[in-house]
Structure formats: C-alpha cells, structure tokens
Amino acid sequence: MATLSFNPARIRSHNKLKSHKSISSFTSHSNPITFFSTKQHTSPPKLSQIHSNSVSETSPVSLPIDEPPGLDDIDIEDDPTAELSYLDAEIDPHSIKEWELDFCSRPILDIRGKKIWELVVCDSTLSLQYTKFFPNNVINSITLKDALASICDELGVPLPENIRFFRSQMQTIVTKACKELGIKPVPSKRCLSLFLWLEERYETVYMRHPGFQSGSKPLLALDNPFPMELPENLVGEKWAFVQLPFSAVQEEVASLERNKAFGADLDLDLLGIEIDEKTLVPGLAVASSRARPLAAWMNGLEVFSVETDTSRGSLVLSVGLSTRYVYCTYKKTATTTQEADAWEAAKKACGGLHFLAIQDSLDSNDCVGFWLLLDLPPPPV
C-alpha cells in the first residue's frame, strides 16, 4: 500500500524484476499466462490556497469550548473549528464537471457528547474546496441536498454533472440527494484527491479540534469483502505481469484523450508523486481477441486497483465502492509466488502506482484500454 512519507525522487525498480527482451513496448518479467475464469475455482495534496470561513453563530453544531475566543484572537487560516468555502479565482467555474464527496462522522464530540458529522466536497484538482459541520440528528438526504445546493450559491458554481463518493453505507442518502438535484451519483473509490485531503485534515484539523477523541474508530469503515467470481464479459484470454518506464506510462496516458481510448489517468503532480522517467512502473497486461468490448465494459466499472493474493494464487481487481473480483489465477509455485511478491514490492516502491492495460495481444504495441491506478489506504476517518 502507498504511504505519503516516501521519497518519490529516490524510487528505484525492484531488483527482482529482471527485464527480458520485449517484442512489444511493454517489458514483461513473466511468461504470458492464460486467463482463467474464476469458475474454475509523500507528500500531502497541495492545499496551499485554502480559504476558511468560521463557523457562524447560527451553526447547528455546538462545540465543547469552555470560553469561546474573541474574533480578534482567532487566526482563521489556522482555526480547526473553521469551515471552508473556497474556489480558485483562476478557474472557470463551468469547467468543474465533477465533485468528490464525503459525508460522515468525525472523531470529534460536540457539547452533547455526540459525534459531529462533516460534509467535505472538492473537485479532482482541489480548485473547489468546501466543508461544513452538522450535528448527528440532522443526517438525511434533505440536509445533504440543501448543503450541495448551498455550495453553488456560496461559490457561484453550477451543479456538477457527477458526484463521486466512496462510502457504501451512505449510498442511499447520497444517491437520493444527487438525483433530486439532477446529478449523477458515481460510487467509486477513485476519489484520490479527497482521500489525501481527508488524511491531511485528520492531522491538521481533526486532531487539533477541541472535541477530538483520540483512538476513535471510523463509524463508517470501508468495506473489503471477499473477492467474488469475475463476470464472463470481463474475462480476458491471456495476461502477464509487465513493467513500463515512467516516461512510457506518461505517453500512454497522453494517448488516452488523443486516441479516444478507454481508460483513466491520475493527476500525479497534485497527488505529490514524483518518479524518475526511467523508473519501471509495474502493471498488468491483459490480451483478448475482443479487446475493445472488454475495455468498454471495464471502463464503466470505476477501476481502483489490482493486487496479488499469493495465498490463493490469484490477482484481485477492486472496482466501484467495494466490489472485488478474482481477476485471474495462476498455478502456485515458488517461481510464480516470487514474481507476484516482486510485482507488489515494485508497486509499493512506486508509492502504490501501477497500471492495467488491455490489448489485442500481448505482442501489440498499442493499448485499447489503459488505466493508471494508485493503491492508497483508506482515509483515517
């Protein structure tokens, strides 16, 4: 798993990933493996321009402060009880088509001894940032709908086309609020800017809040269910562990929009990931004679990560909110286990960065689909 404390400039490829002579643009360190259907079995995000609005006197949340400080004594930019309402002045408000959202309790108690809830909203570039606290007795879709509408009023932005959210327990409330506003709800763990922002807020806001409760466990922990059988329409024919120099990964990402290929990229600058161009990034190449429909199906799944399960000799694909599939399997031997471990080690060395490529054949120089992925741990709240 990735952490935000590694020094990305010093990343080197794992010494067990020996590059064999490649007959395509990919470098494979294992022989192609037939795709088995499962039927047979850092730095923190760049938040340098956060503007804050203090909790108003009419705020429904009562904070456990013995003696409220005077306004002259508060540094708004450093006040852990403040709420944020910020839009980058240089951004076109109409260019923000998608928001990322979290609506959940925080490890903070109000004056009643109840956990405070918080709405956190941003876009993928953090050009829009918004937070608001709520007492636990007003948590419903109406509250959320009204809060989302108020963002538009306060910041002068239109409602987004989509809103991504990553907590399965809040799916009903979020979905209802979004649909009443004409917004498409997108259940997905590809809320990476939001993930990193929440991790930063845990240290810079929640832990400094006067009502912070150390050791408090998240009320709505992320699900990590047992992987299930892969649907037939997602099954490929062959696969292989591969690696690409980071410069080649960047070229593949750039070609997504140029060639209108299926897939997804990441804003690595925003995520604070810096990798030398020659560093080998691990990935998984999947070949299929029906590569284009396979990539099209995959494109609708909100692909989050690929991980190995050496205990079962399989690779696990995580998509959407909490769906996990046994993506492909291999025969367990000392060699294949070593290769799987080396692939995971290389992914960890790259801060969790890896990719999924879908091709017509493993010999092809082109990708029909390319997903740049980042395996991040869940936020601490």
Buried (B, 14 or more C-beta within 10 A) or exposed (E): EBEBEBEBEEBEBBEEBEEEEBEBBBBBBBEBBEBBBBEEEBBBBBBEEBBBBEBEEEBEBBBBEEEEEEEEEBEEEEBBBBBBBBBBEEBEBEEBEBBBBBBBBBBBBBEEEBBBBBBBBBBBBBBBBBBBBBBBEEBEBEBBBEBBBBBBEBBEBEBBEBBBBBBBBBBEBBBBBBEBBEBEBBBBBBBBBBBBBBBBBBEBBBBEBEBBEEEBEBBBEBEEEEBEEBEEEBBBBBBBBBBBBBEBBBEBBEBBEEBEBBBBBBBBEBBBBBBBEEBBBBBBBBBBEBBBEBBBBBBEBBBBBBBBBBEBBBBBBBBBBBBBBBBBBBEBEEEBBEBBBBBBBBBBBBBBBBBBBBBBBBEBEBBBBBBBBBBBEBBBB
